Amino acid sequence: MFYLKYRPQKFSELVHPNEIADALATQVKKHKLSHAYLFVGSRGTGKTTTARLLAKVANCTNILPNGDPCDECENCLAIKNGSFIDLIEIDAASNRGIDDIRNLRDRISLSPSQGTKKVYIIDEVHMLTKEAFNALLKTLEEPPKHALFVLCTTEPHKVLDTIKSRCQVFNFKRATIPQIISKLQTIVQEEGLDVSEEDLKNIARASFGGYRDAETMLQQISEGNLDSSNLVGSSSVGELHDFVESLLDLQSAEALDFLEQKYSLGVDMQVWAYSLLDYLKGLLFIKMGISSKSFYVTDELEEKMEAQSKRFIVSDLVFCTKKFLDARNQIAESNIAALPLELAVAEICERWGSNFGVKEETSDFGGNGAGSKLDPEKKASTKSRVWPKKGTDTENPGKKKVKNKKEEKLNKRAEKKGGADSESLVEEAPSVNLSVQEITKKWCNVLRISTKHNHSTRALLKSAKVTGIEGEALLLEVPFAFHKDRLESSRNLKIVETVLKEVFGLPLTISCSVKEGTKVSKNKETGDLTDFNVMIPSMQNSGKIALDDSLLEVLDGGLPNI
């Protein structure tokens, strides 16, 4: 196994920078080794390897000037081969009782048989029982001069504080991606392997800072000629970028299809979820002002990540990350490994204010839920729609163009004064360099931010559809007249203009029109057709209809009196 064959035999062979290796080497040079150490860190970060190096230098007969063991004397070779009698390694997971520790305590007083120090390495020390810990306390506090203890744990919170206080504690950090790649490159060169740089990056990301995991995966890939992304269950950062981009664009069908493909390929969805969470963490760091250089990505991808982070607001990025974190924790309990992640995609898209499902449906933001019932011909026409350029008559065909409100006010003032002064008062509406497609793409942000101001305003905007832009006014099509009245009320209009300013960075307003073909109801007694806009308020006042919560939300909790 690579992780055994290429285990470091000297402090200088550990991947640097390494503060712990430097500190221990300094202690060796000064002859100041402690009697007890506690090594803390996640799996595969070098705790046991460093403990064996301590055993080497404690018994080496020819220590080098830099504090390294010589790796040539009899004791060094015996430790390297696993035949050194005075090195005792104990697995606390299987020897965790008080009787095991008592036996250790009784034998510790015996002098070393082969070297100058008896070294006890207790791995997974947090697994000891409370009684066993208490039996170990006195020995750790006053051990014989020839004894040296090295305790290793991945869960330091389970180790008694009285044990910690008797040891020098060293925290082993997760290896960085460049450090792991450097170690893997050394193995590749020694073994003459044909492994690409991209494979090494995939392995480094999937190992989550553990050298042993990385070396094991490298051996699997090199010997089995496997695809690194499929083996380790990770995706390239580019794939993760595209996946998150589909969420931002509310293209849930693309996101779900991506997850289904990964699942069908046999990818470990838990490991893939780790990769996604690591990517979302990177976006959060960039959003908070931390350079993306630390993520070890290409310059092109760095630019994409920075651009993508700008599309998020922090609260939504946190929400998205938490949803996928919860989904990752639920994978182990699900019979379908991809299902928790797919549910997270659905919930995120729903929260971000769109009728998610298929690409053509999400192009009409703010629909009333009927998008999923479109007939095939209508779906096809919607999918192939080409948004018209700004200023063409096809932006809103068959409808009377609405003048910009600012321009109307100036015209009225000009009419009152009359004459030549009217020409000087009429200002040309400032040009807004936005297309309907750009507005539609960011409409989900408008919905999300409007929720913070007023829930009823968001409900009204969700029922609207962007049909064009005239000067500084967005042309919205709403299903009923009361939607138009409520949206153009002074309070809601002020909220909408504030939100549009925040999203687009421009002083925009809105102008609403009622959708043609508004639903009507036929009176059974008279046979007359009643406009649904008038029928609802009148029936509400007469007690003939009960409004549901969603409609009351749109109407701010009530209806106007008629």
Buried (B, 14 or more C-beta within 10 A) or exposed (E): EBBEEBBBBBBBBBBEEBEBBBEBBEBBBEEEBBBBBBBBBBEBBBBBBBBBBBBBBBBBEEBBEEBBBBBEBEBBBBBBEEEBEBBBBBEBEEBBBBEBBBEBBEEBEEEBEBBBBBBBBBBBBBBBBEBBBBBBBEBBEEBBEBBBBBBBBBEBEEBBEEBBEBBBBBEBBBBBBEBBBBBBBEBBEEBEBEBEEEBBBBBBBBBBBBBBBBBBBBBBBBEEEBEBBBBBBBBBBEBBBBBBBBBBBBBBBBBBEBBEEBBEEEBBBBBBBBBBBBBBEBBBBBBEEEEBEEBBBEEEBBEBBBEBBEBBBEEBBBBBBEBBBEBBEBBEEBEEBBBBBBBBBBBBBEBBBBBBBBBBBBBBBBBEEEBEEBEEEEBEEBEEEEBBEBEEEEBBEEEEEBBBBBBEEBBEEBEEEEEEEBEEBBEEBEEBEBBBBBBBBBBBBBBBBBBEBBEBBBBBBBBBBBBBBBBBBBBBBBBBBBBBBBBBBEEBBEBBBEBBEBBBEEEBBBBBBBBEEEEEBEEEEEEEEBEBBBBBBEBBEEEEEEBEEEBBBBBBEEBEEE
